[in-house]
Structure formats: structure tokens, C-alpha cells
């Protein structure tokens, strides 16, 4: 909230001698095209960092005081206080505001982005398919990870929130609407981002693919750089980052609610002091997140982003789909839906649940193991011990499944056959009620 965004020029204390502003970079590129100007500096332009990159890495993160995961440095108190403020806001969160505000901001940014010079170049790149990438395993794994993170299956958020519905709630309609909104939001966000990337590519006479980044720098470095060159840039910056804050609040709220609901259902006695339980849960999460607020916390974030969920999450959802379709049974599951909604799921859904989804998920999991993603930020190369820690994150989630199976096997009375039969038998038998002629959908 200043007259000028602080990442536009290189005249700040956090800037280095290798800093160059976006405007200076454009002049050097034009000079190179016209074979004029200081060619030696133009040739070595890759050795220079843009002002917005130095602002994010030096001023915001303090990355210049860290040397990687080997030395992340102390906690940066400004980021730690922002994290504390996040959890305080969650205690008094108005979800109706934070859930709808990003859509308003996205529409505003879309209109502004489409009016920028060269925006059509980015939109064309966004909509132009590259069919040769269909054979790239990483594309499919990344696509699955994106869907899991945006829609939320496997995290327990959807199940936790749905558990508060009435038994006759139209879950079929909710599932279709939720998936459609998720798909539409992703498409809308793509137009917002690539219209601005097209403008930046046009200004620098570069390809759109060379402007974008694969890490968080796309949101915290590339996009803010484009904002700094707009009229009333501080206003657009406030709007953009306010949207990111509301998105972060919503995501954190859903994740915490899933954990809280699961624990409170498992230990009903805690419901009497739900406020204190929620406060304790937030303190625990805040303490665990402090590692990401250090000067080198961005390296921790990228490591967790790569290994913390995507690989194990795909396998967990595969087991969920298999348990519902093959152990609980598609027919029993379909009768449950019929008793709730009055109609029987059609053949398409039953084939998806029983065959297509499990096979697709298992294939993605195998591919993610064969060709795992690697964490990256800038040019930092993660050491082997950090990669080992990442795989420990993966198996920390997966090991909970066989551990619980062993626990239930030991706890269940009877011989080996009786134990196995009991473990694969549903604990509650649904009541189907009066026989109803199936209405297929």
C-alpha cells in the first residue's frame, strides 16, 4: 500500500549490484535487437536478477541469508507473525466472504489482463494443445496432482464437510456441481495468468514458455513483475495478494476442519471442549510450520510440495476406491445412494467406480514411482539426503495403512480366517428400506 510497488526498481537496501529493473531489461533487449548499447552487459544479462525477484527472495524470504537445506537460517519473524495471524483469522473466519472473494478478483484481473498488449499471445499458448506431451509421464502425474490439490479428494476435506449434511442430501448433485466449479475455476485462472504472461512475453520479445516458471516464482515473482508495470500498480498488487490470502485461508480452514472432524468423531469426549481442542490443533500446526518461515523456508516448502502429498495421496485414493468398489461393493454402495436419493446410479458410474478409477489411479501411482518429480527452486540442487527425507514423507503416510491393518488384525478376536473375514466385512449393514424400482441416471 504505497505510491509505488517496492519491487519495481533496484534502489533498495535488499538489492544487489546484479539487480536490474524490468524497464532496464526491456531497453537492453531492444538494444541487443538493434545492435546498439552496451553489448557486453546485454550478453551477460542472465547473470542479473530482476528487481522483483530480489524483492521476493531477499526482502520477503531472506533467502540471501540461507545456503539451502544445509543451512536454512533462523526464523524470519515477519513471516512467522503472518503465519500466526493466519491461524488467528481462522478462529473468526467468515467463509462466505473468503470463498467468494477470489472469484470477484479473478474476474477483475481477467478483464485487466485481456486489455494488455500481447495478451492474445499468452492466451493462444494456453489454448494451443501440445499433443506430443501426451506421452510424457510427468504431465499425467502433474495433472493428477493438480486435480487432487484443487478438488481435494483423499485429504478428507470433502468427507468431513459432507458429514454435516442430512442423510437425504443430494450428494449426486453436489458432486457434479463441485467438480464443475473446480474445472471452471482452473480454466478461469489459466486465462488470468496466461494473459499477463503473454503481455510480458510481448514486452521482452520472448516465447511465453520462457517467461513462465515451474515453481512458486510464477505467482510471487513473474506475476507481480507484470503488475508493477500497470497503471495504479499498488492497487492491482493489493487486489492480487488479497486474493491469495483468502485462497490460503480457505485451504487451511478446510484442512483443519478435516483433521478436527476425524479426531472428534474418533474421540467424542473432546466435543465438550471443541474450542480448546481447535486452539491446541492450531498451535500444533503453527509450531510445525515454523520451519517454512526460516530464511531458507522456501526450500522446505518446495520439498514438502513435491513429496508431502502427491505420490502417497494417489495411492491412498486408489485404496479408498478399491475398498468401496470391491470390498464394500458397488451394488451395496449403489443401494445406499438409492436409499438416500431415490434413484439407482447408472451403469456409467458403476463401471467408473469399479474398474476405470482404480485402474487409472494405480497406473498413476506406478508411473509416479517410476518417474518421480524432483523438487526445484531457482537453480538450487537438492542434496541426496534431502531427497531421502522427501521419500520418508511419502512413506510416513503410506505406512499408516499397513500399521492400522496389523493393529485391527491383532485386536479382532478369533482365528486367522475369522480375523480376515471380519476385517473385510462392513461393520454396519445398510438398511435399504422398501424395494424401489431403480431409476438410472
Rosetta blueprint (number, residue, H / E / L):
1 X L
2 X L
3 X L
4 X L
5 X L
6 X L
7 X L
8 X L
9 X L
10 X L
11 X L
12 X L
13 X L
14 X L
15 X L
16 X L
17 X L
18 X L
19 X E
20 X E
21 X L
22 X H
23 X H
24 X H
25 X H
26 X H
27 X H
28 X H
29 X H
30 X H
31 X H
32 X H
33 X H
34 X L
35 X L
36 X L
37 X L
38 X L
39 X H
40 X H
41 X H
42 X H
43 X H
44 X L
45 X H
46 X H
47 X H
48 X L
49 X E
50 X E
51 X H
52 X H
53 X H
54 X H
55 X H
56 X H
57 X H
58 X H
59 X H
60 X H
61 X H
62 X L
63 X H
64 X H
65 X H
66 X L
67 X L
68 X E
69 X L
70 X L
71 X E
72 X L
73 X L
74 X L
75 X E
76 X L
77 X H
78 X H
79 X H
80 X H
81 X H
82 X H
83 X H
84 X H
85 X H
86 X H
87 X H
88 X H
89 X H
90 X H
91 X H
92 X L
93 X L
94 X L
95 X H
96 X H
97 X H
98 X H
99 X H
100 X H
101 X H
102 X H
103 X H
104 X H
105 X H
106 X H
107 X H
108 X H
109 X H
110 X H
111 X H
112 X H
113 X H
114 X H
115 X L
116 X L
117 X L
118 X L
119 X H
120 X H
121 X H
122 X H
123 X H
124 X H
125 X H
126 X H
127 X H
128 X L
129 X L
130 X L
131 X H
132 X H
133 X H
134 X H
135 X H
136 X L
137 X H
138 X H
139 X H
140 X H
141 X H
142 X H
143 X H
144 X H
145 X H
146 X H
147 X H
148 X H
149 X H
150 X H
151 X H
152 X L
153 X L
154 X L
155 X L
156 X L
157 X H
158 X H
159 X H
160 X H
161 X H
162 X H
163 X L
164 X L
165 X L
166 X L
167 X L
168 X L
169 X L
170 X L
171 X H
172 X H
173 X H
174 X H
175 X H
176 X H
177 X H
178 X H
179 X H
180 X H
181 X H
182 X H
183 X H
184 X H
185 X H
186 X H
187 X H
188 X H
189 X H
190 X H
191 X H
192 X H
193 X H
194 X H
195 X H
196 X H
197 X H
198 X H
199 X H
200 X H
201 X H
202 X H
203 X H
204 X H
205 X L
206 X L
207 X L
208 X H
209 X H
210 X H
211 X H
212 X L
213 X L
214 X L
215 X L
216 X L
217 X H
218 X H
219 X H
220 X H
221 X H
222 X H
223 X H
224 X H
225 X H
226 X H
227 X H
228 X H
229 X L
230 X L
231 X L
232 X L
233 X H
234 X H
235 X H
236 X H
237 X H
238 X H
239 X H
240 X H
241 X H
242 X H
243 X H
244 X H
245 X H
246 X H
247 X H
248 X H
249 X H
250 X H
251 X H
252 X H
253 X H
254 X H
255 X H
256 X H
257 X H
258 X H
259 X H
260 X H
261 X H
262 X H
263 X H
264 X H
265 X H
266 X H
267 X L
268 X H
269 X H
270 X H
271 X H
272 X H
273 X H
274 X H
275 X H
276 X H
277 X H
278 X H
279 X H
280 X H
281 X H
282 X H
283 X H
284 X H
285 X H
286 X H
287 X H
288 X H
289 X H
290 X H
291 X H
292 X H
293 X H
294 X E
295 X L
296 X L
297 X H
298 X H
299 X H
300 X H
301 X H
302 X H
303 X H
304 X H
305 X H
306 X H
307 X H
308 X L
309 X L
310 X H
311 X H
312 X H
313 X H
314 X H
315 X H
316 X H
317 X H
318 X H
319 X H
320 X H
321 X H
322 X H
323 X H
324 X H
325 X H
326 X H
327 X H
328 X H
329 X H
330 X H
331 X H
332 X H
333 X H
334 X H
335 X H
336 X H
337 X H
338 X H
339 X H
340 X H
341 X H
342 X L
343 X L
344 X E
345 X L
346 X L
347 X H
348 X H
349 X H
350 X H
351 X H
352 X H
353 X H
354 X H
355 X H
356 X H
357 X H
358 X H
359 X H
360 X H
361 X H
362 X H
363 X H
364 X H
365 X H
366 X H
367 X H
368 X H
369 X H
370 X H
371 X L
372 X L
373 X L
374 X L
375 X L
376 X L
377 X E
378 X L
379 X L
380 X E
381 X L
382 X L
383 X L
384 X H
385 X H
386 X H
387 X H
388 X H
389 X H
390 X H
391 X H
392 X H
393 X H
394 X H
395 X H
396 X H
397 X H
398 X H
399 X H
400 X H
401 X H
402 X H
403 X H
404 X H
405 X H
406 X H
407 X H
408 X H
409 X H
410 X H
411 X H
412 X L
413 X L
414 X L
415 X L
416 X H
417 X H
418 X H
419 X H
420 X H
421 X H
422 X H
423 X H
424 X L
425 X L
426 X L
427 X L
428 X L
429 X L
430 X L
431 X L
432 X L
433 X L
434 X L
435 X L
436 X L
437 X L
438 X L
439 X L
440 X E
441 X L
